[in-house]
Amino acid sequence: MPAKEPSPRRVYGGRSAADRRAERRGRLLEAGLELFGTEGYPASSIEKLCAAASVSTRNFYEEFSSREALLMAIHDQVIETAVAAVATAFAETDDEHVTVRIEHAVRAYITSTAADPRRAKLSYVEIIGVSPAVEAHRLAWRSRWVQMLVAEARRAVSRGEAEEREFELGAVALIGAVNELVFHWSTGGYRTPLDDVIAEIVRMAKAVIITPGTAAARG
């Protein structure tokens, strides 16, 4: 008995069902960034999100199990973009002293996550304290950043650019300070120039990796 041929994919208006679904998902992600990043997460109901994305509530639940799931998906997008930007900054300064690498990496991270006020509000304000699930999601990302910072510090030690010590506590403290500083900047109406915020974070990051006053600190 001949094998049954697979049914062809349905195509409407030149687009497959998968294409249309991907487009709907993209519109929901963009609507979430806009509403969460302007009106705030509590004020952004599923009905508002669907209206902004021009999708039905049924379509919403086909893509995301809840508003929290949408929030975490957008946060993933923001942070994954930041991780890629930092990786590029490190790659472009591979032969440079750790102080130069830190400056480039911090600028890449802050520019990626905070230059767009919507991204800054979502990443440093709206994501905080939503629920145990969202907090676990946020803290998992924090752990990855801590690991990245500790790895950079270890690299600096191996190159004679920093002194051996325990870096993890300092890395955790730095991430917390960065979150608080950008939170303050975001909720304060962005009055302080972003370059000033970046410069302050660079100073803190250098202090975590390099002991002030040592030969390594002078590069």
C-alpha positions in Angstrom: 0.0 0.0 0.0 1.6 3.3 -1.1 2.6 5.7 1.7 0.2 8.6 2.3 1.6 11.8 1.0 1.9 14.6 3.6 -0.7 17.3 3.4 0.6 20.6 1.8 1.1 23.5 4.2 -1.9 25.9 4.0 -0.9 29.2 2.4 -3.1 32.3 2.6 -2.2 35.5 0.8 1.2 34.1 0.0 2.1 33.4 3.6 2.0 30.1 5.5 0.4 29.6 8.9 3.8 29.5 10.5 4.7 32.8 8.9 1.5 34.4 10.1 2.0 33.1 13.6 5.6 34.3 13.7 4.4 37.8 12.6 1.7 37.8 15.4 4.3 36.8 18.0 6.5 39.6 16.8 3.7 42.1 17.1 3.0 40.9 20.6 6.6 41.3 21.6 6.8 44.8 20.2 3.5 45.7 21.8 4.8 44.4 25.1 8.0 46.4 24.9 6.0 49.5 24.1 3.4 49.1 26.8 5.5 47.6 29.6 8.2 50.1 28.7 5.9 53.2 28.8 2.7 52.6 30.8 4.3 49.8 33.0 3.6 46.2 33.5 0.7 46.5 36.0 -1.2 48.9 33.7 -0.8 46.7 30.6 -3.6 44.2 30.5 -3.8 41.4 28.0 -6.6 43.2 26.3 -4.5 46.3 25.9 -1.6 44.2 24.6 -3.8 42.4 22.1 -5.3 45.7 20.9 -1.9 47.2 20.4 -0.7 44.1 18.5 -3.9 43.7 16.5 -4.4 40.1 17.6 -7.2 38.3 19.4 -6.9 37.0 23.0 -7.0 33.5 21.5 -3.9 34.4 19.4 -2.2 35.7 22.5 -2.6 32.5 24.4 -1.4 30.5 21.4 1.9 32.3 21.8 2.2 33.1 25.6 0.8 31.4 28.6 0.5 34.6 30.5 1.5 38.3 30.7 4.4 37.1 32.8 5.6 34.8 30.0 5.5 37.7 27.5 7.4 39.9 30.0 10.1 37.3 30.4 10.3 36.7 26.6 10.9 40.4 26.0 13.4 40.6 28.9 15.2 37.6 27.2 15.4 39.5 24.0 16.8 42.6 25.7 19.4 40.7 27.7 20.4 38.3 24.9 21.1 41.4 22.7 23.2 42.9 25.5 25.2 39.6 25.9 26.0 39.7 22.2 27.0 43.3 22.4 29.3 42.6 25.3 30.8 39.6 23.6 31.5 41.7 20.5 33.1 44.4 22.7 35.4 41.8 24.3 36.3 40.3 20.9 37.2 43.7 19.5 39.5 44.5 22.4 41.1 41.0 22.8 44.6 42.3 23.0 43.9 45.4 25.1 44.4 45.9 28.9 41.5 44.9 31.1 40.8 48.6 31.8 40.1 49.2 28.1 38.1 46.0 27.8 35.9 47.0 30.8 35.2 50.4 29.3 34.1 48.9 26.0 32.0 46.2 27.6 30.2 48.5 30.0 29.4 50.9 27.3 28.1 48.1 25.1 25.9 46.7 27.9 24.4 50.0 29.1 23.9 51.3 25.6 22.1 48.0 24.6 19.9 47.9 27.7 19.3 51.5 28.5 19.7 53.8 25.4 16.0 53.0 24.5 14.0 54.2 27.5 11.5 51.4 27.0 14.2 48.8 27.4 15.6 50.5 30.4 12.2 50.7 32.1 11.4 47.1 31.4 14.9 45.7 32.4 15.5 47.8 35.5 12.0 48.7 36.8 9.2 46.6 35.5 10.9 43.2 35.8 11.5 43.7 39.5 9.3 41.8 42.0 6.6 40.8 39.6 6.3 37.2 40.9 8.5 34.3 42.2 8.8 33.0 38.6 9.8 36.3 37.2 12.3 36.9 40.0 13.8 33.4 39.4 14.2 34.3 35.7 15.8 37.7 36.5 18.2 36.2 39.1 19.2 33.5 36.6 20.3 36.2 34.2 22.1 38.0 37.1 24.1 34.8 37.8 25.2 34.6 34.1 26.5 38.2 34.3 28.3 37.5 37.5 30.0 34.5 35.8 31.0 36.6 32.9 32.5 39.3 35.1 34.4 36.7 37.2 35.7 35.1 34.0 37.0 38.5 32.8 38.7 39.1 36.2 40.4 35.7 36.0 41.6 36.5 32.5 43.1 39.7 33.8 44.9 37.8 36.6 46.3 35.3 34.1 47.7 38.3 32.1 49.2 40.0 35.1 46.7 42.8 34.9 45.0 42.1 38.2 45.9 40.5 41.5 44.4 37.1 42.5 41.5 37.3 45.0 37.9 36.2 45.4 35.9 38.1 42.7 32.4 36.7 43.0 31.2 38.8 45.9 32.5 41.9 44.2 30.8 40.9 40.9 27.4 40.4 42.7 27.8 43.8 44.4 28.6 45.4 41.0 25.5 43.9 39.3 23.4 45.2 42.2 24.9 48.6 42.0 24.4 48.8 38.2 20.7 47.8 38.6 20.1 50.4 41.3 22.0 53.1 39.4 20.1 52.6 36.1 16.8 52.2 38.1 17.5 55.6 39.7 18.4 57.1 36.3 15.3 55.6 34.6 12.8 56.6 37.3 14.4 60.1 37.6 13.4 61.1 34.1 16.7 60.4 32.4 18.0 63.8 33.4 21.6 62.6 33.9 23.5 62.1 30.6 23.8 58.4 29.8 27.6 58.9 29.3 27.8 60.0 33.0 26.0 56.8 34.1 28.4 54.7 32.0 31.5 56.4 33.4 30.3 55.8 36.9 29.7 52.1 36.2 33.1 51.8 34.5 34.8 53.2 37.7 32.9 50.6 39.8 33.7 47.7 37.5 37.4 48.6 37.5 37.4 48.7 41.3 35.9 45.2 41.4 38.6 43.7 39.2 41.7 45.8 39.9 42.9 46.8 43.4 43.4 50.6 43.3 47.0 51.8 43.7 48.6 48.6 42.4 50.8 48.5 39.3 48.1 46.5 37.5 45.6 49.3 38.0 47.9 51.6 36.1 47.9 49.3 33.0 
